[in-house]
Amino acid sequence: MTTEEDSRRLAELGYKQELARTWSGFSNFAISFSIISILAGCFTTFGQAWNNGGPIAISWGWPLISAFILIIGFCMSELVSAYPTAGGIYWWAAKLGKPIHGWFTGWLNLIGLIAVTASVDYGCATFLNITLSRLTGGGWEGTLSQAFLLFVIVLGLHALINIFSHRLISLLQNISVWWHVAGAAVIVGILIFAPSDHQTLGFVFTETINNSGFGDGDGGLPFWLYVLPLGFLLTQYTITGFDACAHVSEETQGAATSAARGLWQSIFYSAIGGWILLLAFLFAATNVDAINEQGGFVGAIFETALSSPLATAVFAISTIGQFFCGMSCVTSMSRMTYAFSRDGAVPGWRIWSKIDRNRTPVNAILAGCAVAALITLPALYAPAGTTTPVAFYAVVSMAVIGLYLAFLIPIWLRLKMGDDFVPGPWTLGRKYRVLCWIACVEIVIVSVYFVMPFSPAGVPGNEDFTWTSVNYAPIAVGVVLIGIALWWALSARHWFTGPRRTIDDVPVP
C-alpha cells in the first residue's frame, strides 16, 4: 500500500494525515517488541513470580499465560487492520459501540499507558542504580532516593528524544530490536557457560515457593488459587503494550497489514525469547537462600552465580534494553494522548492535541511524562528489608489492569457485532468467535487478581498492616474510574460524541 493509499484510508476513517508517515512495517513491529521488552519485564518483575509460586510460576506459567496473550493479540490484530488509527483501541470501541464505550476505553488505555511508562522507566532507573553502584565500587550508594532521581532523569531523556526527532525514534526502535535479541542471547550464553553448576530439571519445572505470607506454605488451595496466580503478573505485565502498533499506525506505511502483523508477531517472538531467558535464570539460581533473602530479586542470581564483572555486564545489558523500552512507551503514550485529545476527551485538549513544526505532539509527551512521575512518588518509600518498593508492583498492576481492560471493551464489542463487522485485509475469519471469548474471560480473571493484596501486611485490619505494603492499584484505578464515570454522567454524555472528523472530503487518488 502506498502512502497516498494510507492517507486515503485514514481519511475514510475521518482524519487528515497530520503525523509524518515515515515508519516501515519493521519499525511498527519494533516499537511493540521494544515495549514488551524481555530485557525489562523479565528482570524487574521476576521476584513477583519467584515469591508467588516459585520456578513453576515461571517455567510453566510463562508459556501458559503467553498463549492467552497471543490470542488477545490476534483479536486486536484484526481490529487494527480494519481501523488503523492513532487512537487505536479507543477508536475501535467508539466505532463498534457507542460514545460511552469509547470514553471508558480511552481513559483506561491512557491510564495503562502512563502507568506502563512509569513502571518501565522506574525499573530502568533501579537497574541503572545498581549498575552505577557496582561500577563505582559502592561510591554510588544506590538508595531509593537516588533511584527516584535517576527515574526522573530517564523520564526526561525519553521526553527529549521523543520531542526532537520522530525519525531518530524510528531508527532507535530498529536498533532496540537487535539489542534485545543480541543482548538476551549474550545473557543466556553467560548463564549457561559461566556458572560452575546449575539447577536440575526437577527444580526448574516442579519446585514451588511461597514467600507471599499467604496460605500455609507452598501447598493447598490458597497456594494454587491465590498465590500462584499472583505470580503470573510477571508474564501478564512483560507482554503488554503491544497496542503501540495501533498507536503509531498513522505513521506506518501499509498500516492495515503491517500494523496487524507487527502486533501479533511482537507477542509471539517475545514469548519465545522471554521463556528461554527465564529458563536460563532458573537453571542458574543455585543459591535459593540468597535469592529469598533479597526478596526474589533477579540480581541475586547474577551476584551468586557469576563473577562480579559478568554480573555487572548482565545488569548493564538489561539497563540499556530497559532504556529503549521506556523510550518506546513514551512514544506510544504520547500518541494515544494526542489522539484522545484530538477528539476533545482530555481536559485542555487543545493543548495536548497540538503538534509542532516537526509534526510531533510535544505537549502530549510532556504531560504524560509529568503524570508518570507523579504516580510513582510512593516508590520513595518501602518496607524495611525490601529491595523493590511495593509501589513499583502497584504501578505495574495499574498498567496491566488499565491496558487489558481497555483491550477487553473493543474485543467484546467486536464479538457482539458478529458478521456485521467489516474486516480489513488481516482477519480471523470464522475463528473470531472462540478467540474473542477466550480473550475476554482471561482479561476479566487477571484484572480481578491484580487488584488483590500482594502480602498480608497490605491487608487492612492485619496486625502487621503498613501503608507501604498496600497495593494501591485498585485505589488509583478505582478513583479514576469513579471520576470519569461521574464526569460522563454529569457532563461528557451531553457533548462527547466519540471520534471527531478532521477532514471533510476523502481525497481522490
Residue, then its C-alpha position, 0 to 999 in steps of 0.5 A: m500500500t502506498t502512502e497516498e493509499d494510507s492517507r486515503r484510508l485514514a481519511e475514510l476513517g475521518y482524519k487528515q494525515e497530520l503525523a509524518r508517515t515515515w515508519s516501515g512495517f519493521s519499525n511498527f513491529a519494533i516499537s511493540f517488541s521494544i515495549i514488551s521488552i524481555l530485557a525489562g519485564c523479565f528482570t524487574t518483575f521476576g521476584q513477583a513470580w519467584n515469591n508467588g509460586g516459585p520456578i513453576a510460576i515461571s517455567w510453566g506459567w510463562p508459556l501458559i499465560s503467553a498463549f492467552i496473550l497471543i490470542i488477545g493479540f490476534c483479536m486486536s490484530e484484526l481490529v487494527s487492520a480494519y481501523p488503523t488509527a492513532g487512537g487505536i483501541y479507543w477508536w475501535a470501541a467508539k466505532l463498534g459501540k457507542p460514545i460511552h464505550g469509547w470514553f471508558t476505553g480511552w481513559l483506561n488505555l491512557i491510564g495503562l499507558i502512563a502507568v506502563t511508562a512509569s513502571v518501565d522507566y522506574g525499573c530502568a532507573t533501579f537497574l541503572n542504580i545498581t549498575l552505577s553502584r557496582l561500577t563505582g565500587g559502592g561510591w554510588e550508594g544506590t538508595l531509593s532516593q537516588a533511584f527516584l532521581l535517576f527515574v526522573i532523569v530517564l523520564g526526561l531523556h525519553a521526553l527529549i528524544n521523543i520531542f526532537s526527532h520522530r525519525l531518530i525514534s524510528l531508527l532507535q526502535n530498529i536498533s532496540v530490536w537487535w539489542h534485545v535479541a543480541g543482548a538476551a542471547v549474550i545473557v543466556g550464553i553467560l548463564i549457561f557457560a559461566p556458572s560452575d553448576h546449575q539447577t536440575l530439571g526437577f527444580v526448574f519445572t516442579e519446585t514451588i515457593n511461597n514467600s507471599g505470607f499467604g496460605d500455609g506454605d507452598g501447598g493447598l488451595p490458597f497456594w494454587l488459587y491465590v498465590l500462584p496466580l499472583g505470580f503470573l503478573l510477571t508474564q501478564y505485565t512483560i507482554t503488554g503494550f503491544d497496542a503501540c502498533a495501533h498507536v503509531s499506525e498513522e505513521t506506518q506505511g501499509a498500516a492495515t497489514s503491517a500494523a496487524r502483523g507487527l502486533w501479533q508477531s511482537i507477542f509471539y517472538s517475545a514469548i519465545g525469547g522471554w521463556i528461554l531467558l527465564l529458563a536460563f535464570l532458573f537453571a542458574a539460581t543455585n543459591v535459593d537462600a540468597i535469592n529469598e533473602q533479597g526478596g526474589f530479586v533477579g540480581a541475586i542470581f547474577e551476584t551468586a552465580l557469576s563473577s562480579p564483572l559478568a554480573t555487572a555486564v548482565f545488569a548493564i545489558s538489561t539497563i540499556g534494553q530497559f532504556f529503549c523500552g521506556m523510550s518506546c512507551v513514551t512514544s506510544m503514550s504520547r500518541m494515544t494522548y494526542a489522539f484522545s485529545r484530538d477528539g476533545a476527551v482530555p481536559g485542555w485538549r487543545i493543548w495536548s492535541k497540538i503538534d509542532r513544526n516537526r509534526t510531533p505532539v510535544n505537549a502530549i509527551l510532556a504531560g504524560c511524562a509529568v503524570a508518570a512521575l507523579i504516580t510513582l512518588p510512593a516508590l520513595y518509600a518501602p518496607a524495611g528489608t525490601t529491595t523493590p518498593v511495593a509501589f513499583y508492583a502497584v504501578v505495574s498492576m495499574a498498567v496491566i489492569g488499565l491496558y487489558l481492560a481497555f483491550l477487553i471493551p473493543i474485543w467484546l464489542r467486536l464479538k457482539m457485532g458478529d458478521d456485521f463487522v467489516p474486516g480489513p485485509w488481516t482477519l480471523g475469519r470464522k475463528y473470531r468467535v472462540l478467540c474473542w471469548i477466550a480473550c475476554v474471560e482471561i482479561v476479566i480473571v487477571s484484572v480481578y487478581f491484580v487488584m488483590p493484596f500482594s502480602p498480608a501486611g497490605v491487608p487492612g485490619n492485619e496486625d502487621f498492616t503498613w501503608t507501604s505494603v498496600n497495593y494501591a492499584p485498585i485505589a488509583v484505578g478505582v478513583v479514576l474510574i469513579g471520576i470519569a464515570l461521574w464526569w460522563a454522567l454529569s457532563a461528557r454524555h451531553w457533548f462527547t460524541g466519540p471520534r471527531r472528523t478532521i477532514d471533510d472530503v476523502p481525497v481522490p487518488 
